[in-house]
Amino acid sequence: MAETDPGAADAPQRRSGPKRAALSAARPLVGYFDHRFQELHDHVERLQAGRALDERLDHLVSMTAETREEVAADADVVAELAFTLERFADLFTARMDDAVEKLTWAHSAAEGRESRMVELPFAYGAASRLAVGARVATVDPADPRFPVTLASLGLHVTAVEVHDPIGHPNVVTVDEPVERWDGPSQPLDAIFAISAIAAVGVEGQDATPDLDRRVLDLFRKWLAPAGTLVLTVPYGSWAPGPPFRTYDDPHLDELLADWAVEERRVIERVDDGTWMVADPSDARRSPRTGVALVRAVARS
């Protein structure tokens, strides 16, 4: 079939010889440029893909920076949390120490209440020696009923270290520690210190180890001549406290150095409900604890 060339009337026409020759010569050139245009197109496509990759890399870098900031913020939070936990641990330890101290005091108070089964009869026996109308002071913060009982026996009572008023006409209360009290307006016929002296000066930052001796010196000043001291203290192996002192014979002798002792007993605690008078020769070497009961007058 012969090659044709379209004419004006859309009827195929035969190409001339020169045209056929020119077309044959142009085909390699057209193919070359067509190939180059295709390479350029592919390069442009690759450039667009690279820009997308760069955008993704930029986004990844941005996310990395944000993550780094979040980690740094989390580190601050962790450090703050660690500090808070440390503070909580210190507070918890302090609260536990306080709880242990309170439990110790509660246990000691329970033992003190048990000892009252021998302390109170001894104190009432000493009170029976006093005349009706005698002026006395009590130092017994654990039991506000004791001054009421003495007042009911006809004594005029100043109850020291009692915080709440006592509704008895023969009782006046003093709401401050005995060592800070200015003393009575008139000399006293007796002072009853029931399980109180052993605890003064052994608690807190202002602890004063010899405050028990100083308080007994105050008692000597407040008592009338021949006035009576009724004293009860924990007895056993010497322990300076806290929560209170436990006296042995040498330390009790030292405490009473300026007093003439008229009666002194040691009652040993055998078990929770049993107390027995200790033989004086055995009390010094007895391993059991108990209470010492003393009635004395100041030396002139």
C-alpha positions in Angstrom: 0.0 0.0 0.0 1.3 3.4 -0.9 1.7 6.2 1.7 -0.9 8.9 1.5 -1.1 12.5 2.7 -4.4 14.0 3.8 -5.8 16.7 1.6 -8.3 19.4 2.0 -11.1 17.2 1.1 -10.1 14.7 3.8 -9.3 12.2 1.1 -6.0 10.4 1.6 -3.3 11.4 -0.8 0.0 9.9 -1.6 3.0 11.7 -0.1 5.5 13.0 -2.3 8.9 11.5 -2.4 10.7 14.5 -0.7 8.2 14.4 2.2 8.7 10.8 2.8 12.4 11.3 2.9 12.1 14.2 5.4 9.8 12.2 7.6 12.2 9.3 7.7 15.0 11.6 8.6 13.0 13.3 11.5 11.9 10.1 13.2 15.2 9.6 15.2 15.3 13.2 16.3 11.6 13.1 17.4 12.3 9.9 19.3 15.3 11.5 21.0 13.3 14.5 22.2 10.4 12.4 23.2 12.8 10.3 25.4 14.3 13.4 26.9 10.8 14.9 27.6 9.9 11.6 29.3 13.1 11.8 31.5 12.3 15.4 32.4 8.7 14.4 33.4 10.0 11.5 35.5 12.5 13.9 37.2 9.8 16.3 38.0 7.8 13.5 39.5 10.8 12.5 41.6 11.2 16.0 42.8 7.6 16.1 43.9 8.1 12.8 45.8 11.3 14.3 47.4 9.4 17.3 48.6 6.8 15.0 50.2 9.6 13.1 51.8 11.1 16.3 53.1 7.8 17.4 54.5 7.5 14.0 56.3 11.0 14.4 57.6 10.2 17.9 58.9 7.1 16.6 60.5 9.1 13.8 62.1 11.7 16.3 63.4 8.9 18.4 64.8 7.3 15.4 66.5 10.7 14.5 68.0 11.1 17.9 69.4 7.7 17.8 71.0 8.4 14.4 72.4 11.7 15.6 73.9 9.8 18.5 75.5 7.2 16.2 76.8 9.8 13.8 78.2 11.5 16.8 79.9 8.2 17.9 81.3 7.5 14.3 82.5 11.0 14.3 84.1 10.1 17.4 86.1 6.8 15.8 87.1 8.7 12.6 88.2 11.1 14.7 90.1 8.3 16.6 91.8 6.5 13.4 92.5 9.7 11.9 94.0 10.1 15.0 96.2 6.4 14.7 97.3 6.8 11.0 98.1 9.9 11.8 100.1 8.0 14.5 102.1 5.1 12.0 102.5 7.5 9.4 103.8 9.0 11.9 106.3 5.6 12.9 107.4 4.4 9.3 107.7 7.5 8.4 109.8 6.9 11.4 112.1 3.2 10.4 112.4 4.2 6.8 113.2 6.7 8.0 115.8 4.0 10.2 117.4 1.6 7.3 117.3 4.2 5.0 119.0 4.8 7.7 121.6 1.1 8.1 122.3 0.7 4.3 122.5 3.6 4.2 125.0 1.9 6.9 127.0 -1.4 5.1 126.9 0.3 1.9 128.0 2.1 3.7 130.8 -1.2 5.4 131.8 -2.9 2.1 132.0 -0.2 0.8 134.3 -0.5 4.0 136.3 -4.3 3.4 136.7 -3.5 -0.1 137.9 -1.1 1.2 140.5 -3.8 3.4 142.0 -5.3 0.4 143.7 -2.5 0.8 146.2 -1.7 4.5 145.8 -5.1 5.8 146.7 -5.6 3.8 150.0 -2.2 5.0 151.1 -3.1 8.6 150.3 -6.5 8.3 152.1 -4.7 6.9 155.1 -2.5 10.0 155.2 -5.5 12.3 154.7 -7.2 10.7 157.7 -4.4 12.1 159.9 -5.4 15.7 158.9 -8.0 17.8 160.7 -11.2 18.8 159.0 -10.6 22.2 157.3 -6.9 21.5 156.6 -5.5 23.1 153.5 -4.0 20.7 151.0 -2.8 20.6 147.4 -3.0 17.7 145.0 -0.8 17.1 142.0 -2.6 14.4 140.2 -3.6 15.3 136.6 -4.7 11.7 135.8 -7.7 11.7 138.1 -9.8 14.7 138.9 -11.9 12.6 141.3 -9.1 12.4 143.9 -9.3 16.1 144.9 -13.1 15.8 145.1 -12.8 12.8 147.4 -10.5 14.8 149.7 -12.8 17.8 149.6 -15.7 15.5 150.5 -13.7 14.5 153.6 -13.7 18.1 154.8 -10.3 19.3 153.4 -9.8 22.5 151.4 -8.2 21.4 148.2 -6.1 23.2 145.6 -6.0 20.9 142.6 -2.9 21.7 140.5 -2.6 20.8 136.8 -6.4 20.3 136.4 -7.7 22.0 133.2 -11.4 21.9 133.8 -13.3 23.4 136.8 -14.4 21.0 139.5 -17.9 21.6 140.8 -17.1 21.3 144.5 -17.2 24.3 146.9 -14.0 23.0 148.7 -11.9 22.7 145.5 -10.0 25.3 143.6 -8.2 24.4 140.4 -4.9 25.6 139.0 -4.6 25.2 135.2 -0.8 25.2 134.8 2.1 22.8 135.5 3.2 22.5 139.1 6.7 23.8 138.4 5.2 27.1 137.0 2.7 27.6 139.8 3.4 30.6 142.1 2.3 28.6 145.1 -0.5 28.9 147.6 -1.6 32.1 149.3 -1.3 30.4 152.7 1.0 27.5 153.8 -0.4 24.0 153.2 -0.9 21.3 155.7 -0.2 18.6 153.1 0.7 18.0 149.5 -0.4 14.9 147.7 1.7 14.1 144.6 0.3 10.9 143.2 2.3 9.5 140.3 3.1 13.0 139.1 6.7 13.9 140.1 8.1 11.0 138.0 7.0 12.7 134.8 8.1 16.3 135.3 11.1 17.4 133.2 11.4 14.3 131.1 9.4 15.2 128.0 10.0 17.6 125.0 12.9 19.8 124.0 12.8 21.7 127.4 13.4 18.5 129.4 15.0 19.2 132.7 16.4 16.0 134.2 16.5 17.3 137.9 13.1 19.0 137.8 11.7 16.4 140.2 14.2 17.5 142.8 13.4 21.2 142.2 9.6 20.6 142.5 10.2 18.9 145.9 12.1 22.0 146.9 9.0 24.1 146.0 6.9 21.7 148.1 9.2 22.4 151.1 8.5 26.2 150.7 4.7 25.8 150.3 4.2 23.5 153.3 3.6 24.7 156.8 6.1 23.6 159.5 5.5 19.9 160.1 3.4 19.8 156.9 3.1 16.4 155.2 4.3 15.2 151.8 2.5 12.2 150.4 4.5 11.0 147.4 4.1 8.0 145.1 6.5 7.2 142.3 7.2 4.2 140.0 9.7 1.8 141.5 12.1 -0.7 139.9 15.4 -0.5 138.0 16.4 3.1 137.6 15.3 4.6 134.3 15.4 8.4 133.7 12.5 8.2 131.1 10.7 9.2 129.0 7.8 8.8 129.5 8.6 8.9 133.2 11.3 8.1 135.7 11.4 4.8 137.4 13.2 5.1 140.8 15.4 2.6 142.6 16.4 3.0 146.2 19.6 5.2 145.6 17.7 7.6 143.4 14.7 7.7 145.7 17.1 8.4 148.6 18.6 11.3 146.6 15.2 12.7 145.8 14.2 12.7 149.5 17.5 13.9 150.8 15.9 17.0 152.4 13.0 15.2 153.9 12.4 13.2 157.0 10.7 10.0 155.9 8.0 8.8 158.3 6.7 5.9 156.2 8.0 4.3 153.1 6.7 1.2 151.4 7.4 -0.6 148.1 4.5 -2.5 146.5 5.5 -4.9 143.8 3.4 -5.6 140.8 3.1 -9.4 140.5 0.7 -9.4 137.6 -2.1 -7.3 136.2 -4.3 -7.7 139.2 -1.9 -8.6 142.0 0.3 -6.2 144.0 2.3 -7.3 147.0 4.3 -5.5 149.7 8.0 -6.1 149.1 10.2 -7.0 152.0 12.7 -4.1 152.4 15.6 -6.5 152.2 14.3 -8.0 148.9 13.1 -4.8 147.3 16.6 -3.6 146.3 17.3 -6.7 144.3 13.8 -7.5 143.1 13.5 -7.7 139.3 9.8 -6.8 139.4 8.5 -3.3 139.0 6.1 -1.6 141.3 5.4 1.7 143.2 7.0 3.4 146.1 4.7 5.0 148.7 6.3 7.8 150.8 5.0 10.0 153.7 7.5 12.6 154.8 8.0 16.0 156.4 10.5 18.6 155.5 13.7 18.7 157.5 14.1 21.9 159.5 
